[in-house]
């Protein structure tokens, strides 16, 4: 675990743009990240949804704030891909 940042919820930033950047850095699709974290695809989509954005059927996408534990796990996946 050398070099691994320790969790600190003061750095909670559940911004969908930041979370999407982490997925890109990790080289993971939303589905693959959800699988690795043990959450459903639907839950991951809700974390990554932009507020007030309509989906293809004209419905407003539902956004749920991503918990810090999920953000931290995505940060670790992203930092692991840089090695």
mmCIF file of the N, C-alpha and C atoms, coordinates in Angstrom:
data_MODEL
# 
_entry.id   MODEL 
# 
loop_
_atom_site.group_PDB 
_atom_site.id 
_atom_site.type_symbol 
_atom_site.label_atom_id 
_atom_site.label_alt_id 
_atom_site.label_comp_id 
_atom_site.label_asym_id 
_atom_site.label_entity_id 
_atom_site.label_seq_id 
_atom_site.pdbx_PDB_ins_code 
_atom_site.Cartn_x 
_atom_site.Cartn_y 
_atom_site.Cartn_z 
_atom_site.occupancy 
_atom_site.B_iso_or_equiv 
_atom_site.pdbx_formal_charge 
_atom_site.auth_seq_id 
_atom_site.auth_comp_id 
_atom_site.auth_asym_id 
_atom_site.auth_atom_id 
_atom_site.pdbx_PDB_model_num 
ATOM 1   N N  . UNK A 1 1  ? 0.808   -1.201 0.000   1.00 0.00 ? 1  UNK A N  1 
ATOM 2   C CA . UNK A 1 1  ? 0.000   0.000  0.000   1.00 0.00 ? 1  UNK A CA 1 
ATOM 3   C C  . UNK A 1 1  ? 0.849   1.262  0.000   1.00 0.00 ? 1  UNK A C  1 
ATOM 4   N N  . UNK A 1 2  ? 2.107   1.109  -0.194  1.00 0.00 ? 2  UNK A N  1 
ATOM 5   C CA . UNK A 1 2  ? 2.984   2.267  -0.212  1.00 0.00 ? 2  UNK A CA 1 
ATOM 6   C C  . UNK A 1 2  ? 2.593   3.205  -1.345  1.00 0.00 ? 2  UNK A C  1 
ATOM 7   N N  . UNK A 1 3  ? 2.519   4.501  -1.048  1.00 0.00 ? 3  UNK A N  1 
ATOM 8   C CA . UNK A 1 3  ? 2.165   5.482  -2.045  1.00 0.00 ? 3  UNK A CA 1 
ATOM 9   C C  . UNK A 1 3  ? 0.665   5.694  -2.215  1.00 0.00 ? 3  UNK A C  1 
ATOM 10  N N  . UNK A 1 4  ? -0.141  4.890  -1.546  1.00 0.00 ? 4  UNK A N  1 
ATOM 11  C CA . UNK A 1 4  ? -1.598  5.029  -1.663  1.00 0.00 ? 4  UNK A CA 1 
ATOM 12  C C  . UNK A 1 4  ? -2.076  6.121  -0.722  1.00 0.00 ? 4  UNK A C  1 
ATOM 13  N N  . UNK A 1 5  ? -2.836  7.066  -1.259  1.00 0.00 ? 5  UNK A N  1 
ATOM 14  C CA . UNK A 1 5  ? -3.374  8.145  -0.436  1.00 0.00 ? 5  UNK A CA 1 
ATOM 15  C C  . UNK A 1 5  ? -4.370  7.580  0.566   1.00 0.00 ? 5  UNK A C  1 
ATOM 16  N N  . UNK A 1 6  ? -4.356  8.149  1.754   1.00 0.00 ? 6  UNK A N  1 
ATOM 17  C CA . UNK A 1 6  ? -5.312  7.718  2.769   1.00 0.00 ? 6  UNK A CA 1 
ATOM 18  C C  . UNK A 1 6  ? -6.633  8.432  2.545   1.00 0.00 ? 6  UNK A C  1 
ATOM 19  N N  . UNK A 1 7  ? -7.734  7.725  2.813   1.00 0.00 ? 7  UNK A N  1 
ATOM 20  C CA . UNK A 1 7  ? -9.043  8.363  2.638   1.00 0.00 ? 7  UNK A CA 1 
ATOM 21  C C  . UNK A 1 7  ? -9.192  9.584  3.542   1.00 0.00 ? 7  UNK A C  1 
ATOM 22  N N  . UNK A 1 8  ? -9.792  10.622 3.021   1.00 0.00 ? 8  UNK A N  1 
ATOM 23  C CA . UNK A 1 8  ? -10.073 11.828 3.794   1.00 0.00 ? 8  UNK A CA 1 
ATOM 24  C C  . UNK A 1 8  ? -11.300 12.493 3.179   1.00 0.00 ? 8  UNK A C  1 
ATOM 25  N N  . UNK A 1 9  ? -12.433 12.330 3.831   1.00 0.00 ? 9  UNK A N  1 
ATOM 26  C CA . UNK A 1 9  ? -13.708 12.811 3.301   1.00 0.00 ? 9  UNK A CA 1 
ATOM 27  C C  . UNK A 1 9  ? -13.762 14.322 3.131   1.00 0.00 ? 9  UNK A C  1 
ATOM 28  N N  . UNK A 1 10 ? -12.785 15.048 3.648   1.00 0.00 ? 10 UNK A N  1 
ATOM 29  C CA . UNK A 1 10 ? -12.749 16.496 3.397   1.00 0.00 ? 10 UNK A CA 1 
ATOM 30  C C  . UNK A 1 10 ? -12.538 16.787 1.913   1.00 0.00 ? 10 UNK A C  1 
ATOM 31  N N  . UNK A 1 11 ? -12.065 15.789 1.174   1.00 0.00 ? 11 UNK A N  1 
ATOM 32  C CA . UNK A 1 11 ? -11.816 15.953 -0.253  1.00 0.00 ? 11 UNK A CA 1 
ATOM 33  C C  . UNK A 1 11 ? -12.982 15.434 -1.103  1.00 0.00 ? 11 UNK A C  1 
ATOM 34  N N  . UNK A 1 12 ? -14.136 15.279 -0.489  1.00 0.00 ? 12 UNK A N  1 
ATOM 35  C CA . UNK A 1 12 ? -15.316 14.794 -1.218  1.00 0.00 ? 12 UNK A CA 1 
ATOM 36  C C  . UNK A 1 12 ? -15.710 15.802 -2.288  1.00 0.00 ? 12 UNK A C  1 
ATOM 37  N N  . UNK A 1 13 ? -15.707 15.360 -3.542  1.00 0.00 ? 13 UNK A N  1 
ATOM 38  C CA . UNK A 1 13 ? -16.049 16.221 -4.675  1.00 0.00 ? 13 UNK A CA 1 
ATOM 39  C C  . UNK A 1 13 ? -16.923 15.411 -5.623  1.00 0.00 ? 13 UNK A C  1 
ATOM 40  N N  . UNK A 1 14 ? -18.209 15.275 -5.307  1.00 0.00 ? 14 UNK A N  1 
ATOM 41  C CA . UNK A 1 14 ? -19.075 14.401 -6.101  1.00 0.00 ? 14 UNK A CA 1 
ATOM 42  C C  . UNK A 1 14 ? -19.528 15.001 -7.436  1.00 0.00 ? 14 UNK A C  1 
ATOM 43  N N  . UNK A 1 15 ? -18.739 15.871 -7.997  1.00 0.00 ? 15 UNK A N  1 
ATOM 44  C CA . UNK A 1 15 ? -19.039 16.516 -9.271  1.00 0.00 ? 15 UNK A CA 1 
ATOM 45  C C  . UNK A 1 15 ? -18.976 15.486 -10.402 1.00 0.00 ? 15 UNK A C  1 
ATOM 46  N N  . UNK A 1 16 ? -20.041 15.358 -11.207 1.00 0.00 ? 16 UNK A N  1 
ATOM 47  C CA . UNK A 1 16 ? -20.025 14.374 -12.293 1.00 0.00 ? 16 UNK A CA 1 
ATOM 48  C C  . UNK A 1 16 ? -18.852 14.539 -13.260 1.00 0.00 ? 16 UNK A C  1 
ATOM 49  N N  . UNK A 1 17 ? -18.440 15.762 -13.521 1.00 0.00 ? 17 UNK A N  1 
ATOM 50  C CA . UNK A 1 17 ? -17.304 15.983 -14.427 1.00 0.00 ? 17 UNK A CA 1 
ATOM 51  C C  . UNK A 1 17 ? -16.037 15.371 -13.847 1.00 0.00 ? 17 UNK A C  1 
ATOM 52  N N  . UNK A 1 18 ? -15.791 15.586 -12.560 1.00 0.00 ? 18 UNK A N  1 
ATOM 53  C CA . UNK A 1 18 ? -14.610 15.010 -11.900 1.00 0.00 ? 18 UNK A CA 1 
ATOM 54  C C  . UNK A 1 18 ? -14.672 13.487 -11.933 1.00 0.00 ? 18 UNK A C  1 
ATOM 55  N N  . UNK A 1 19 ? -15.828 12.926 -11.627 1.00 0.00 ? 19 UNK A N  1 
ATOM 56  C CA . UNK A 1 19 ? -15.968 11.472 -11.616 1.00 0.00 ? 19 UNK A CA 1 
ATOM 57  C C  . UNK A 1 19 ? -15.744 10.883 -13.005 1.00 0.00 ? 19 UNK A C  1 
ATOM 58  N N  . UNK A 1 20 ? -16.240 11.567 -14.038 1.00 0.00 ? 20 UNK A N  1 
ATOM 59  C CA . UNK A 1 20 ? -16.021 11.105 -15.411 1.00 0.00 ? 20 UNK A CA 1 
ATOM 60  C C  . UNK A 1 20 ? -14.535 11.175 -15.782 1.00 0.00 ? 20 UNK A C  1 
ATOM 61  N N  . UNK A 1 21 ? -13.844 12.199 -15.306 1.00 0.00 ? 21 UNK A N  1 
ATOM 62  C CA . UNK A 1 21 ? -12.397 12.307 -15.550 1.00 0.00 ? 21 UNK A CA 1 
ATOM 63  C C  . UNK A 1 21 ? -11.657 11.136 -14.910 1.00 0.00 ? 21 UNK A C  1 
ATOM 64  N N  . UNK A 1 22 ? -12.092 10.741 -13.714 1.00 0.00 ? 22 UNK A N  1 
ATOM 65  C CA . UNK A 1 22 ? -11.467 9.598  -13.046 1.00 0.00 ? 22 UNK A CA 1 
ATOM 66  C C  . UNK A 1 22 ? -11.656 8.322  -13.868 1.00 0.00 ? 22 UNK A C  1 
ATOM 67  N N  . UNK A 1 23 ? -12.854 8.126  -14.407 1.00 0.00 ? 23 UNK A N  1 
ATOM 68  C CA . UNK A 1 23 ? -13.103 6.950  -15.243 1.00 0.00 ? 23 UNK A CA 1 
ATOM 69  C C  . UNK A 1 23 ? -12.190 6.963  -16.465 1.00 0.00 ? 23 UNK A C  1 
ATOM 70  N N  . UNK A 1 24 ? -12.055 8.130  -17.070 1.00 0.00 ? 24 UNK A N  1 
ATOM 71  C CA . UNK A 1 24 ? -11.192 8.249  -18.251 1.00 0.00 ? 24 UNK A CA 1 
ATOM 72  C C  . UNK A 1 24 ? -9.736  7.939  -17.892 1.00 0.00 ? 24 UNK A C  1 
ATOM 73  N N  . UNK A 1 25 ? -9.262  8.489  -16.774 1.00 0.00 ? 25 UNK A N  1 
ATOM 74  C CA . UNK A 1 25 ? -7.889  8.235  -16.337 1.00 0.00 ? 25 UNK A CA 1 
ATOM 75  C C  . UNK A 1 25 ? -7.663  6.755  -16.054 1.00 0.00 ? 25 UNK A C  1 
ATOM 76  N N  . UNK A 1 26 ? -8.686  6.103  -15.505 1.00 0.00 ? 26 UNK A N  1 
ATOM 77  C CA . UNK A 1 26 ? -8.577  4.680  -15.186 1.00 0.00 ? 26 UNK A CA 1 
ATOM 78  C C  . UNK A 1 26 ? -8.725  3.809  -16.430 1.00 0.00 ? 26 UNK A C  1 
ATOM 79  N N  . UNK A 1 27 ? -9.223  4.413  -17.521 1.00 0.00 ? 27 UNK A N  1 
ATOM 80  C CA . UNK A 1 27 ? -9.435  3.649  -18.746 1.00 0.00 ? 27 UNK A CA 1 
ATOM 81  C C  . UNK A 1 27 ? -10.583 2.665  -18.621 1.00 0.00 ? 27 UNK A C  1 
ATOM 82  N N  . UNK A 1 28 ? -11.605 3.055  -17.839 1.00 0.00 ? 28 UNK A N  1 
ATOM 83  C CA . UNK A 1 28 ? -12.737 2.156  -17.591 1.00 0.00 ? 28 UNK A CA 1 
ATOM 84  C C  . UNK A 1 28 ? -14.036 2.739  -18.122 1.00 0.00 ? 28 UNK A C  1 
ATOM 85  N N  . UNK A 1 29 ? -14.894 1.868  -18.602 1.00 0.00 ? 29 UNK A N  1 
ATOM 86  C CA . UNK A 1 29 ? -16.244 2.279  -18.951 1.00 0.00 ? 29 UNK A CA 1 
ATOM 87  C C  . UNK A 1 29 ? -17.049 2.415  -17.661 1.00 0.00 ? 29 UNK A C  1 
ATOM 88  N N  . UNK A 1 30 ? -18.195 3.058  -17.757 1.00 0.00 ? 30 UNK A N  1 
ATOM 89  C CA . UNK A 1 30 ? -19.077 3.167  -16.590 1.00 0.00 ? 30 UNK A CA 1 
ATOM 90  C C  . UNK A 1 30 ? -19.454 1.783  -16.084 1.00 0.00 ? 30 UNK A C  1 
ATOM 91  N N  . UNK A 1 31 ? -19.772 0.882  -17.000 1.00 0.00 ? 31 UNK A N  1 
ATOM 92  C CA . UNK A 1 31 ? -20.185 -0.475 -16.618 1.00 0.00 ? 31 UNK A CA 1 
ATOM 93  C C  . UNK A 1 31 ? -19.061 -1.233 -15.921 1.00 0.00 ? 31 UNK A C  1 
ATOM 94  N N  . UNK A 1 32 ? -17.854 -1.131 -16.464 1.00 0.00 ? 32 UNK A N  1 
ATOM 95  C CA . UNK A 1 32 ? -16.724 -1.852 -15.862 1.00 0.00 ? 32 UNK A CA 1 
ATOM 96  C C  . UNK A 1 32 ? -16.396 -1.287 -14.479 1.00 0.00 ? 32 UNK A C  1 
ATOM 97  N N  . UNK A 1 33 ? -16.434 0.030  -14.346 1.00 0.00 ? 33 UNK A N  1 
ATOM 98  C CA . UNK A 1 33 ? -16.177 0.635  -13.034 1.00 0.00 ? 33 UNK A CA 1 
ATOM 99  C C  . UNK A 1 33 ? -17.239 0.192  -12.030 1.00 0.00 ? 33 UNK A C  1 
ATOM 100 N N  . UNK A 1 34 ? -18.495 0.193  -12.452 1.00 0.00 ? 34 UNK A N  1 
ATOM 101 C CA . UNK A 1 34 ? -19.576 -0.247 -11.559 1.00 0.00 ? 34 UNK A CA 1 
ATOM 102 C C  . UNK A 1 34 ? -19.347 -1.689 -11.122 1.00 0.00 ? 34 UNK A C  1 
ATOM 103 N N  . UNK A 1 35 ? -18.987 -2.548 -12.064 1.00 0.00 ? 35 UNK A N  1 
ATOM 104 C CA . UNK A 1 35 ? -18.734 -3.956 -11.734 1.00 0.00 ? 35 UNK A CA 1 
ATOM 105 C C  . UNK A 1 35 ? -17.611 -4.089 -10.713 1.00 0.00 ? 35 UNK A C  1 
ATOM 106 N N  . UNK A 1 36 ? -16.513 -3.368 -10.946 1.00 0.00 ? 36 UNK A N  1 
ATOM 107 C CA . UNK A 1 36 ? -15.367 -3.460 -10.025 1.00 0.00 ? 36 UNK A CA 1 
ATOM 108 C C  . UNK A 1 36 ? -15.696 -2.939 -8.630  1.00 0.00 ? 36 UNK A C  1 
ATOM 109 N N  . UNK A 1 37 ? -16.591 -1.948 -8.567  1.00 0.00 ? 37 UNK A N  1 
ATOM 110 C CA . UNK A 1 37 ? -16.943 -1.364 -7.268  1.00 0.00 ? 37 UNK A CA 1 
ATOM 111 C C  . UNK A 1 37 ? -18.113 -2.079 -6.596  1.00 0.00 ? 37 UNK A C  1 
ATOM 112 N N  . UNK A 1 38 ? -18.733 -3.000 -7.309  1.00 0.00 ? 38 UNK A N  1 
ATOM 113 C CA . UNK A 1 38 ? -19.835 -3.756 -6.724  1.00 0.00 ? 38 UNK A CA 1 
ATOM 114 C C  . UNK A 1 38 ? -21.135 -2.975 -6.631  1.00 0.00 ? 38 UNK A C  1 
ATOM 115 N N  . UNK A 1 39 ? -21.323 -2.059 -7.582  1.00 0.00 ? 39 UNK A N  1 
ATOM 116 C CA . UNK A 1 39 ? -22.577 -1.301 -7.633  1.00 0.00 ? 39 UNK A CA 1 
ATOM 117 C C  . UNK A 1 39 ? -23.226 -1.546 -8.990  1.00 0.00 ? 39 UNK A C  1 
ATOM 118 N N  . UNK A 1 40 ? -24.499 -1.214 -9.097  1.00 0.00 ? 40 UNK A N  1 
ATOM 119 C CA . UNK A 1 40 ? -25.201 -1.450 -10.358 1.00 0.00 ? 40 UNK A CA 1 
ATOM 120 C C  . UNK A 1 40 ? -24.825 -0.381 -11.394 1.00 0.00 ? 40 UNK A C  1 
ATOM 121 N N  . UNK A 1 41 ? -25.020 -0.742 -12.657 1.00 0.00 ? 41 UNK A N  1 
ATOM 122 C CA . UNK A 1 41 ? -24.809 0.228  -13.740 1.00 0.00 ? 41 UNK A CA 1 
ATOM 123 C C  . UNK A 1 41 ? -25.697 1.451  -13.534 1.00 0.00 ? 41 UNK A C  1 
ATOM 124 N N  . UNK A 1 42 ? -26.931 1.197  -13.128 1.00 0.00 ? 42 UNK A N  1 
ATOM 125 C CA . UNK A 1 42 ? -27.895 2.289  -12.926 1.00 0.00 ? 42 UNK A CA 1 
ATOM 126 C C  . UNK A 1 42 ? -27.399 3.263  -11.858 1.00 0.00 ? 42 UNK A C  1 
ATOM 127 N N  . UNK A 1 43 ? -26.873 2.721  -10.763 1.00 0.00 ? 43 UNK A N  1 
ATOM 128 C CA . UNK A 1 43 ? -26.347 3.582  -9.697  1.00 0.00 ? 43 UNK A CA 1 
ATOM 129 C C  . UNK A 1 43 ? -25.189 4.423  -10.214 1.00 0.00 ? 43 UNK A C  1 
ATOM 130 N N  . UNK A 1 44 ? -24.288 3.808  -10.970 1.00 0.00 ? 44 UNK A N  1 
ATOM 131 C CA . UNK A 1 44 ? -23.160 4.558  -11.528 1.00 0.00 ? 44 UNK A CA 1 
ATOM 132 C C  . UNK A 1 44 ? -23.667 5.663  -12.443 1.00 0.00 ? 44 UNK A C  1 
ATOM 133 N N  . UNK A 1 45 ? -24.658 5.357  -13.280 1.00 0.00 ? 45 UNK A N  1 
ATOM 134 C CA . UNK A 1 45 ? -25.216 6.381  -14.175 1.00 0.00 ? 45 UNK A CA 1 
ATOM 135 C C  . UNK A 1 45 ? -25.801 7.547  -13.378 1.00 0.00 ? 45 UNK A C  1 
ATOM 136 N N  . UNK A 1 46 ? -26.453 7.256  -12.257 1.00 0.00 ? 46 UNK A N  1 
ATOM 137 C CA . UNK A 1 46 ? -27.035 8.325  -11.438 1.00 0.00 ? 46 UNK A CA 1 
ATOM 138 C C  . UNK A 1 46 ? -25.941 9.191  -10.809 1.00 0.00 ? 46 UNK A C  1 
ATOM 139 N N  . UNK A 1 47 ? -24.803 8.589  -10.442 1.00 0.00 ? 47 UNK A N  1 
ATOM 140 C CA . UNK A 1 47 ? -23.686 9.372  -9.900  1.00 0.00 ? 47 UNK A CA 1 
ATOM 141 C C  . UNK A 1 47 ? -23.088 10.288 -10.962 1.00 0.00 ? 47 UNK A C  1 
ATOM 142 N N  . UNK A 1 48 ? -23.115 9.832  -12.212 1.00 0.00 ? 48 UNK A N  1 
ATOM 143 C CA . UNK A 1 48 ? -22.466 10.564 -13.303 1.00 0.00 ? 48 UNK A CA 1 
ATOM 144 C C  . UNK A 1 48 ? -23.403 11.497 -14.057 1.00 0.00 ? 48 UNK A C  1 
ATOM 145 N N  . UNK A 1 49 ? -24.671 11.491 -13.699 1.00 0.00 ? 49 UNK A N  1 
ATOM 146 C CA . UNK A 1 49 ? -25.652 12.329 -14.399 1.00 0.00 ? 49 UNK A CA 1 
ATOM 147 C C  . UNK A 1 49 ? -25.428 13.799 -14.072 1.00 0.00 ? 49 UNK A C  1 
ATOM 148 N N  . UNK A 1 50 ? -25.625 14.626 -15.072 1.00 0.00 ? 50 UNK A N  1 
ATOM 149 C CA . UNK A 1 50 ? -25.566 16.073 -14.872 1.00 0.00 ? 50 UNK A CA 1 
ATOM 150 C C  . UNK A 1 50 ? -26.957 16.545 -14.471 1.00 0.00 ? 50 UNK A C  1 
ATOM 151 N N  . UNK A 1 51 ? -27.052 17.432 -13.508 1.00 0.00 ? 51 UNK A N  1 
ATOM 152 C CA . UNK A 1 51 ? -28.374 17.907 -13.097 1.00 0.00 ? 51 UNK A CA 1 
ATOM 153 C C  . UNK A 1 51 ? -29.099 18.596 -14.246 1.00 0.00 ? 51 UNK A C  1 
ATOM 154 N N  . UNK A 1 52 ? -30.387 18.393 -14.301 1.00 0.00 ? 52 UNK A N  1 
ATOM 155 C CA . UNK A 1 52 ? -31.256 19.066 -15.281 1.00 0.00 ? 52 UNK A CA 1 
ATOM 156 C C  . UNK A 1 52 ? -30.928 18.731 -16.731 1.00 0.00 ? 52 UNK A C  1 
ATOM 157 N N  . UNK A 1 53 ? -30.289 17.629 -16.977 1.00 0.00 ? 53 UNK A N  1 
ATOM 158 C CA . UNK A 1 53 ? -30.011 17.217 -18.354 1.00 0.00 ? 53 UNK A CA 1 
ATOM 159 C C  . UNK A 1 53 ? -31.026 16.156 -18.751 1.00 0.00 ? 53 UNK A C  1 
ATOM 160 N N  . UNK A 1 54 ? -31.586 16.308 -19.915 1.00 0.00 ? 54 UNK A N  1 
ATOM 161 C CA . UNK A 1 54 ? -32.583 15.347 -20.378 1.00 0.00 ? 54 UNK A CA 1 
ATOM 162 C C  . UNK A 1 54 ? -31.918 14.179 -21.081 1.00 0.00 ? 54 UNK A C  1 
ATOM 163 N N  . UNK A 1 55 ? -32.525 13.010 -20.899 1.00 0.00 ? 55 UNK A N  1 
ATOM 164 C CA . UNK A 1 55 ? -32.041 11.844 -21.619 1.00 0.00 ? 55 UNK A CA 1 
ATOM 165 C C  . UNK A 1 55 ? -32.634 11.838 -23.030 1.00 0.00 ? 55 UNK A C  1 
ATOM 166 N N  . UNK A 1 56 ? -32.389 10.805 -23.795 1.00 0.00 ? 56 UNK A N  1 
ATOM 167 C CA . UNK A 1 56 ? -32.859 10.723 -25.171 1.00 0.00 ? 56 UNK A CA 1 
ATOM 168 C C  . UNK A 1 56 ? -34.368 10.689 -25.316 1.00 0.00 ? 56 UNK A C  1 
ATOM 169 N N  . UNK A 1 57 ? -35.086 10.423 -24.224 1.00 0.00 ? 57 UNK A N  1 
ATOM 170 C CA . UNK A 1 57 ? -36.539 10.351 -24.281 1.00 0.00 ? 57 UNK A CA 1 
ATOM 171 C C  . UNK A 1 57 ? -37.191 11.596 -23.701 1.00 0.00 ? 57 UNK A C  1 
ATOM 172 N N  . UNK A 1 58 ? -36.409 12.634 -23.467 1.00 0.00 ? 58 UNK A N  1 
ATOM 173 C CA . UNK A 1 58 ? -36.946 13.889 -22.953 1.00 0.00 ? 58 UNK A CA 1 
ATOM 174 C C  . UNK A 1 58 ? -37.162 13.913 -21.450 1.00 0.00 ? 58 UNK A C  1 
ATOM 175 N N  . UNK A 1 59 ? -36.726 12.873 -20.757 1.00 0.00 ? 59 UNK A N  1 
ATOM 176 C CA . UNK A 1 59 ? -36.859 12.834 -19.299 1.00 0.00 ? 59 UNK A CA 1 
ATOM 177 C C  . UNK A 1 59 ? -35.611 13.446 -18.671 1.00 0.00 ? 59 UNK A C  1 
ATOM 178 N N  . UNK A 1 60 ? -35.796 14.141 -17.556 1.00 0.00 ? 60 UNK A N  1 
ATOM 179 C CA . UNK A 1 60 ? -34.654 14.707 -16.843 1.00 0.00 ? 60 UNK A CA 1 
ATOM 180 C C  . UNK A 1 60 ? -33.938 13.567 -16.129 1.00 0.00 ? 60 UNK A C  1 
ATOM 181 N N  . UNK A 1 61 ? -32.631 13.480 -16.357 1.00 0.00 ? 61 UNK A N  1 
ATOM 182 C CA . UNK A 1 61 ? -31.834 12.425 -15.736 1.00 0.00 ? 61 UNK A CA 1 
ATOM 183 C C  . UNK A 1 61 ? -31.794 12.626 -14.227 1.00 0.00 ? 61 UNK A C  1 
ATOM 184 N N  . UNK A 1 62 ? -31.986 11.553 -13.511 1.00 0.00 ? 62 UNK A N  1 
ATOM 185 C CA . UNK A 1 62 ? -31.946 11.613 -12.053 1.00 0.00 ? 62 UNK A CA 1 
ATOM 186 C C  . UNK A 1 62 ? -30.502 11.536 -11.596 1.00 0.00 ? 62 UNK A C  1 
ATOM 187 N N  . UNK A 1 63 ? -30.101 12.470 -10.767 1.00 0.00 ? 63 UNK A N  1 
ATOM 188 C CA . UNK A 1 63 ? -28.736 12.492 -10.249 1.00 0.00 ? 63 UNK A CA 1 
ATOM 189 C C  . UNK A 1 63 ? -28.761 12.205 -8.761  1.00 0.00 ? 63 UNK A C  1 
ATOM 190 N N  . UNK A 1 64 ? -27.860 11.335 -8.337  1.00 0.00 ? 64 UNK A N  1 
ATOM 191 C CA . UNK A 1 64 ? -27.679 11.005 -6.931  1.00 0.00 ? 64 UNK A CA 1 
ATOM 192 C C  . UNK A 1 64 ? -26.239 11.352 -6.591  1.00 0.00 ? 64 UNK A C  1 
ATOM 193 N N  . UNK A 1 65 ? -26.028 12.005 -5.459  1.00 0.00 ? 65 UNK A N  1 
ATOM 194 C CA . UNK A 1 65 ? -24.667 12.374 -5.072  1.00 0.00 ? 65 UNK A CA 1 
ATOM 195 C C  . UNK A 1 65 ? -23.847 11.126 -4.774  1.00 0.00 ? 65 UNK A C  1 
ATOM 196 N N  . UNK A 1 66 ? -22.703 11.056 -5.386  1.00 0.00 ? 66 UNK A N  1 
ATOM 197 C CA . UNK A 1 66 ? -21.783 9.936  -5.206  1.00 0.00 ? 66 UNK A CA 1 
ATOM 198 C C  . UNK A 1 66 ? -21.189 9.970  -3.799  1.00 0.00 ? 66 UNK A C  1 
ATOM 199 N N  . UNK A 1 67 ? -21.248 8.857  -3.060  1.00 0.00 ? 67 UNK A N  1 
ATOM 200 C CA . UNK A 1 67 ? -20.633 8.834  -1.740  1.00 0.00 ? 67 UNK A CA 1 
ATOM 201 C C  . UNK A 1 67 ? -19.108 8.941  -1.844  1.00 0.00 ? 67 UNK A C  1 
ATOM 202 N N  . UNK A 1 68 ? -18.496 9.455  -0.798  1.00 0.00 ? 68 UNK A N  1 
ATOM 203 C CA . UNK A 1 68 ? -17.048 9.617  -0.813  1.00 0.00 ? 68 UNK A CA 1 
ATOM 204 C C  . UNK A 1 68 ? -16.339 8.281  -1.019  1.00 0.00 ? 68 UNK A C  1 
ATOM 205 N N  . UNK A 1 69 ? -16.847 7.204  -0.454  1.00 0.00 ? 69 UNK A N  1 
ATOM 206 C CA . UNK A 1 69 ? -16.189 5.900  -0.588  1.00 0.00 ? 69 UNK A CA 1 
ATOM 207 C C  . UNK A 1 69 ? -16.073 5.491  -2.060  1.00 0.00 ? 69 UNK A C  1 
ATOM 208 N N  . UNK A 1 70 ? -17.093 5.769  -2.852  1.00 0.00 ? 70 UNK A N  1 
ATOM 209 C CA . UNK A 1 70 ? -17.059 5.446  -4.283  1.00 0.00 ? 70 UNK A CA 1 
ATOM 210 C C  . UNK A 1 70 ? -16.068 6.370  -4.995  1.00 0.00 ? 70 UNK A C  1 
ATOM 211 N N  . UNK A 1 71 ? -16.090 7.652  -4.661  1.00 0.00 ? 71 UNK A N  1 
ATOM 212 C CA . UNK A 1 71 ? -15.135 8.594  -5.259  1.00 0.00 ? 71 UNK A CA 1 
ATOM 213 C C  . UNK A 1 71 ? -13.704 8.137  -4.966  1.00 0.00 ? 71 UNK A C  1 
ATOM 214 N N  . UNK A 1 72 ? -13.436 7.775  -3.718  1.00 0.00 ? 72 UNK A N  1 
ATOM 215 C CA . UNK A 1 72 ? -12.094 7.342  -3.333  1.00 0.00 ? 72 UNK A CA 1 
ATOM 216 C C  . UNK A 1 72 ? -11.670 6.091  -4.110  1.00 0.00 ? 72 UNK A C  1 
ATOM 217 N N  . UNK A 1 73 ? -12.597 5.152  -4.241  1.00 0.00 ? 73 UNK A N  1 
ATOM 218 C CA . UNK A 1 73 ? -12.281 3.941  -4.987  1.00 0.00 ? 73 UNK A CA 1 
ATOM 219 C C  . UNK A 1 73 ? -11.964 4.270  -6.449  1.00 0.00 ? 73 UNK A C  1 
ATOM 220 N N  . UNK A 1 74 ? -12.717 5.186  -7.043  1.00 0.00 ? 74 UNK A N  1 
ATOM 221 C CA . UNK A 1 74 ? -12.434 5.599  -8.422  1.00 0.00 ? 74 UNK A CA 1 
ATOM 222 C C  . UNK A 1 74 ? -11.068 6.298  -8.503  1.00 0.00 ? 74 UNK A C  1 
ATOM 223 N N  . UNK A 1 75 ? -10.747 7.102  -7.510  1.00 0.00 ? 75 UNK A N  1 
ATOM 224 C CA . UNK A 1 75 ? -9.433  7.761  -7.480  1.00 0.00 ? 75 UNK A CA 1 
ATOM 225 C C  . UNK A 1 75 ? -8.316  6.734  -7.426  1.00 0.00 ? 75 UNK A C  1 
ATOM 226 N N  . UNK A 1 76 ? -8.517  5.683  -6.652  1.00 0.00 ? 76 UNK A N  1 
ATOM 227 C CA . UNK A 1 76 ? -7.494  4.635  -6.559  1.00 0.00 ? 76 UNK A CA 1 
ATOM 228 C C  . UNK A 1 76 ? -7.361  3.862  -7.873  1.00 0.00 ? 76 UNK A C  1 
ATOM 229 N N  . UNK A 1 77 ? -8.483  3.583  -8.520  1.00 0.00 ? 77 UNK A N  1 
ATOM 230 C CA . UNK A 1 77 ? -8.425  2.921  -9.821  1.00 0.00 ? 77 UNK A CA 1 
ATOM 231 C C  . UNK A 1 77 ? -7.699  3.808  -10.837 1.00 0.00 ? 77 UNK A C  1 
ATOM 232 N N  . UNK A 1 78 ? -7.984  5.117  -10.800 1.00 0.00 ? 78 UNK A N  1 
ATOM 233 C CA . UNK A 1 78 ? -7.343  6.058  -11.715 1.00 0.00 ? 78 UNK A CA 1 
ATOM 234 C C  . UNK A 1 78 ? -5.834  6.146  -11.454 1.00 0.00 ? 78 UNK A C  1 
ATOM 235 N N  . UNK A 1 79 ? -5.464  6.204  -10.186 1.00 0.00 ? 79 UNK A N  1 
ATOM 236 C CA . UNK A 1 79 ? -4.033  6.334  -9.866  1.00 0.00 ? 79 UNK A CA 1 
ATOM 237 C C  . UNK A 1 79 ? -3.304  5.027  -10.161 1.00 0.00 ? 79 UNK A C  1 
ATOM 238 N N  . UNK A 1 80 ? -3.978  3.909  -10.048 1.00 0.00 ? 80 UNK A N  1 
ATOM 239 C CA . UNK A 1 80 ? -3.369  2.609  -10.352 1.00 0.00 ? 80 UNK A CA 1 
ATOM 240 C C  . UNK A 1 80 ? -3.103  2.423  -11.830 1.00 0.00 ? 80 UNK A C  1 
ATOM 241 N N  . UNK A 1 81 ? -3.864  3.111  -12.655 1.00 0.00 ? 81 UNK A N  1 
ATOM 242 C CA . UNK A 1 81 ? -3.674  2.972  -14.106 1.00 0.00 ? 81 UNK A CA 1 
ATOM 243 C C  . UNK A 1 81 ? -2.462  3.750  -14.584 1.00 0.00 ? 81 UNK A C  1 
ATOM 244 N N  . UNK A 1 82 ? -1.946  4.631  -13.749 1.00 0.00 ? 82 UNK A N  1 
ATOM 245 C CA . UNK A 1 82 ? -0.785  5.445  -14.128 1.00 0.00 ? 82 UNK A CA 1 
ATOM 246 C C  . UNK A 1 82 ? 0.532   4.719  -13.889 1.00 0.00 ? 82 UNK A C  1 
ATOM 247 N N  . UNK A 1 83 ? 0.460   3.619  -13.147 1.00 0.00 ? 83 UNK A N  1 
ATOM 248 C CA . UNK A 1 83 ? 1.689   2.871  -12.816 1.00 0.00 ? 83 UNK A CA 1 
ATOM 249 C C  . UNK A 1 83 ? 2.242   2.121  -13.983 1.00 0.00 ? 83 UNK A C  1 
# 
